Amino acid sequence: MASPAGYADRRPPVLLALRTVPPSASSFAIRGVLWRRVVLALTVTRDDVVSAYRFLLKRDPESEEVILTHQAARSSAMELVLSLLQSGEWRSANERSVLVEYSGVSAADVAHLRDFHTPAPPEPGFFIDFVGARTDVGYVSVTRDMGGVVEEPPIFNSVHAEAIEWVGTLQAVREARGRFVVAELGAGWGPWIVSSAVAARGRGITDITLIGVEGDPGHFGYMTKHVRDNGLDSPANRLTQGVVAARDGVALFPRIDSPSVYGAVAIFARDAAEAKRMLRARQAKAEQYEIFPAYSLPSIFGADIIDLCHFDIQGAEFEVIEAGLAALDAQVKRVVIGTHSRMIEAQLLLLLHGAGWVLEHEKPCKFVIDANGFTVTLDGTQVWKNPRFPAGNEQRGQPPLPIRGSVPAKRRSIFARWRAAT
């Protein structure tokens, strides 16, 4: 029920933070609402401690002394919540749910995210993530009421992404030396090129190149503004409106009515003539599509050595990566891939493992099955490292290390048999 006009919610900040979390705490116990509320609590009150205990541990604190100890030891409500989530009592009670919905990364991985925490002052109209990147609250519906909010490092997920994506992304920043080049394919408003570049800048790197490809005109406009809002405009950047594809050409991309809607799926054509025929057929069904240029990985990468390539291309990830594997091998140090089916995840595991890449983290997608088939409800993520680029290897003038027999005969034959069977 909506609060009356002028009503001030006086519940403790921790309770406000946790109020929308389901009573059965799970590995997703801290959702986006926590980041909106907890970060605003700069001190820990007695009510905070009691509320956190009752919600997370299902009991009251043992004594007033325990309450006072928490107040003295915790500088913020966030620290209080973290301390209870790391307690043996909470972990024991929630072991089952953590196993069911695992994060794909370890507690140590998530703890390392705090190395990049860059507190920033709040700004009206902007949401500021934990590395200091500013995001216009109009880009995504979930951030519409988050003007002036400054995020803390995620425990399980942040406002727009799970911790596994942050871990893979910031590991690429951690290993960068002197220069940082990042590509985001299916970029939307460009959250990963911007946040990773801001994190790199925070570590003293000034030679930064952003590569972003996005099909929707509205989202492309968001991306260019997002880059500009964070002081990352540069002649070296290559921001392109178009579609990521297995080969250069053209593709159909849906016209999106609401710019806050993401996840559009491209339809690929063999040539311009076929694209026009496909467009007429779609228009006959009152489906709104436009024809855009399509770009392969070699065309997108150019001659750059890339620290991180983030993919979120809505089901085309395997075809694109398979076709561009040679470019990935030679030019990309790490990939973070949003996955959109279990079949695609299996294909990528076989392809990249067979090519010698190292799987650092993975989390499968979630889906439901009904009369209409499979519907993905939460993207999966795979994080892969290219061992041809050891950590700290200089980017300029130094080719990647060769991998002898990068696709061993045994793995290659397994992959070939699997492809033939499907």
N, C-alpha and C positions, 0 to 999 in steps of 0.2 A: 504494500500500500504506500502511496506517495506521502511524504511528510507535508504538513501544512506549510503554507508560505511563511517564511521567516523563522521556521523551526530550526534550531541548532541541535544537531545530533550530539549528545553529550556522552555517548558510550566511549569506553577507553579505546585509544587508537588500535591496540592489538585486537580487541574484539571487532572493531570496525574492519580491520584487515582480514579477519578470518570469517566474517559473518556469512559469506556466500560459499564457503568451502563445505562440501558434503560432510555430515557428521562422522562418517567412517573415513578417518584420515588415511590418505594413501600417498604414494610417491608423488602425486600431483596435489598435495595438500595446500601448497602455496601457489595460487593462481594469480592472474593479472591484478585482481582487486587488491591483493596484498601489497603489490608494488605501488598502487595508487595511494594506499592509506598509511602503511607502516613508515614509509620514508618521511612522512610529515611529522612523525613523533620524534622529537629531538631529545627528550628525556624519558626515563622509565618511571612511571608512577606505581603506587601500590595496586591500583585497579588493573594496570597493565599486567603485572605479575599474576594476580589472581585469575584474570580472564584467560591468559595464555595457559596456565596450568589446567584450568577447567576445560578448555577446548582441546588442547593437545594431549594432556595426560589424564583427563577425565577425573580429576580430583583437585582438592584445594592444596595449596602449599603446606608443608609440614608445620610451619610455625612463622611467627612474625620475624624471627631472626633470619629465616630463609628468605623471606620477602625483602628484608633490608639488605641481605647479602647480594641478591640479584640487582637491586636498585643501585648499589654501590659499584658492582662489577660490570654492569652493562651500560654503555654510553647511549644506546638507542633501543627502541622497541625491536628493530631488526636483529640486533645482537641477542636480545632476549629470546626471540623466536628461534634463531639459529642454535643457541645453546640447548634449548629443549629438543629440537629436532635431532641434534647430535647425541642426545642422552641415550644410554642403554635402555632406559624404560620405554621411551617412544619407539626406538627401533625394534625392541622385542615385541611390543604390542602391534606393530605394523609390518612385521617381517613378511607376512603373507602377501599383503598388497604391494609391497615394494618388489617382490619377486614377480608378481603378475604384470605390473606396469613399470618395468625397469627403464632407467634413463639412458642406457647405452654408454654412460661414462661413470667413472669412479668418483667417490667423494673427494679424493685428492685432485682429480682433474678439475672439479668444480671449484675447489678451494683456490686453485691457481688463477681463476678468473679475477680474484680480488687483487692480484698484482696489477691489473689494468684499471682498477677503480679510480676514477678521476672526478671527485665531487665538484659540482658546478652549481652556481646560483640558479634558482628557478626563474623562468621567463614566461610571462603570459603568452598563450597561444602556441607554446612549444612543450613537447615532452622531451626530456633529456635522459638518454640511457646512461648506463653506469660507466661507459668509457668517455662520456662527455659529448656525444653526437646529439645535435638538436634536430627534432622531427616536428614538422608542422602537424598539429593535431587533426587537421582535416584530411590527411592522407588515408587513414584507416578508421573504420567505425569504432574499433575498440579503444582508440585514443581520443575520441571526440571530447570526453569530459576530463582529460588529463592535462590541460594547460597548466603550467607551473609545477608539474610533478617532476622530480628527479629520481631516477631509478637506482636501486641498489643492485649489486651483482646477483645473478639468479641462483637459486638453490636447485630447482628442477627445471624451471622455464621462466623466460622473461615475458614481456608484454606480447611480443610478436613471434617468439621462437623458443625452441627448447634449448636446454643447456648444451646438448651435444653439438649443435651448430656453432654456438659461441666457443666451445672448446676447440673445435677444428679450426675455426676462423682465427682465433687469437694465437693458436700455436703457430700458424703461418706468420703472424706479425712478430711473434717472439723470435723466430728464426731468421727474420729479414735482417740484412746487413747493408746499410748505406742507402739502399733504394728499395721501394716497395711498389709492386705492380699487382693490381687485383682486378679480376674480371667477374662480372655478375651477369649470368645469362638467364633470361626470363626475369629481368631485374625489378619489375614493379616500380616502386618509388626509389629503388637503389639503397635499401637499408644496409646491405653487407659491404658494398664498395665504400659507403660513407663511414660506417662505424669502424671498419677495419683501418681505413685511412686515417681517421681521427686517432685511433689507438696507436698507429705507427707514428703519427706526428707527435703524440705524447711521449714517445720513446726517442725523440730527437731526429727522426727521419724526415727529411724535407723533400727529397727527390721521389715524388709519388705520382703514379699514373693510374687513372681509373678507366676501366673499359666496361661499358654497360650496354646491353642490348635488350630492348623492350618493344613489343609490338603495339600495344595500345597507345594511341596518341595522348590521352589524358594522363596515363601513368608515366609516359615518357616526359611529359611536362613536369610532373611531380619530381621525377628523377633529376632533371636539370636544375630545378629550384632547390632540391635537397642538397645537391652538391654545392650550389652557390651559397645557401644558407649556412653551410659549415666551412666556408672559406677555402674550398677545394677546387675552385675554377683554375684550369690550367690549359695552355695550348697542347700539352701532351695528352690530355684526356681524349678518349674516343667514345662518345655517347651516341648510340645509333638507334634510330627507330626502325625496327625490322624484326624478323623472326629467325631464331636459331634453328638450323637444319643440318641434315647429314651432308648436303651438298649445296653449292650456291644456286640460286634460282629465284623462284617466287613461291608464295604460300598464301592461303586464305586465312584471315584472322577475324574473329567475331567482333562486331561493333558493340561496345559495352555501354549500356545506358547510364549506369551509376559508376562514377570513377572510384568509389570505395569498394567495388566488387573486383576480386582477383581470381586467378585460376583459369583464365580462358585457354582453350586448346586450339592450336593451329591445325589446318588441313593442308597437306603438302601436295604439290603438283609437279609433274615431270617437266613442264615448260609453260610459257605464258599462255599458249593457246588452250592447253588443258585447264589452266587456272580460270580462264574466262568462261569456259564451258561449265566448270564446277560452280562458279559464281552465279551464272544464270540459273542453274538448277536450284541452288540454295535460295535465290531471290524468288523463284517460283513457289517456294514453300514459305515465303514471308520470313525467311531467316536472313538476318543482317550481317553480311560479311564484307570485308574489303581485301584487296590484293596488296601485299607488301613484299618488298625484297626479302629473300631468305639468304642467310649467311652461314657458311661452314666454319668449323673451328679454325682451320688454317687462315681463312680470310679475316676472322675476328682477331686472332692473336697477332697477326703481322709478324714482326721480327722479335717481339718482346720475349724475355724470360719472365714467367708469371709466377708470383709467390702463391697466389690462391685463385682458384676458379670455382665459383659457386654456381651450381646448376639448379634451376627450378623451372623446368620446361614441360611440365604437365604431361608426362607419359612418353615424351620423345627422347628421354635421356639415354636409353641404351643405343638406339639407332644413331644418335648424334655422336656419342662417345666411341662407339665401334668404328664409325666412318672416320673419325678424327683422332684415332688412337696414336698414330705416328706423331701428330703435332703435340698431343698431350705428353707422350714419352719424351720428346725433345725439348719442350718449352715450359711445362707446368710442374711446379714443385708439390702442390697439394690440391686436392679437390674435395669440396663438400657438395654432395649430391642429394637433392630432395628426390625421393623415390615415390612412385605412384601405383605400384602393384607388386605383389610377391613374385610374379614372373619376372618383372624387370629387375628386382633385387637379385634373383638367382642368376640372371643373365650377366649383370654387372659383376657379381662375385666371381663367376667363372672367367669372364673376360679380363678383368683387371688383375686378378690373382695370377691368371695364366700369363699375363704380360709382365709379371714381376713386381707389381705395385704391392704396397704393404697396407693392409686394412688396419686402421688405428681405432676406429669406433664404428659401430653400426647399430641401428634401431629400426626394426621393420615397421612398415606402415600398418595402420589399423583400418579395418573395413567391415562392412556389413553385407550380407547376402540376402536378397529377396527375389521376388518374381522378376524384377528388372535386371538381375545380375549382381555384379560386384560394385559397391560404391565405397570409395576410400573416404574415411572420416578423419584421418590424421596422416599426413605424409610421413614416410620413413626418412631416414638419413643414413648415408654412408660417408665416412671420412677416410680418404686414401692418401698415402704419402708416396711420392715417386723417389725410390732409393737412388736414382741416378743423380740426385741433388742432395748430398749430405748436408746436414744442418751447418750453416755458416759458409757454405760454398759461395764464392763471389758470383754475382750475376753477370757482370760485364766481362766479355772476352774470354769466358771460361765455359767450354761446352760441357754438357752433362756427361757423367761417367757412363761408359758402356756397361750393359748387363749381359754377360756371356750367356747365350741361349735364353734370351729374355722370355721366350715362350717355349718351355721344355716340351720335347716331343710327346711325353706322356700326357701332360696337361692339354697340349694342343689337340691330341687325338680324342681325349675325353670331351673337350669342348665341341669338336667337330661332330662327334657321335650325338651329343645332346642337341646341337643345332639341327641335325638331320632328323632327329626324332620329333622335333617340334615344328 
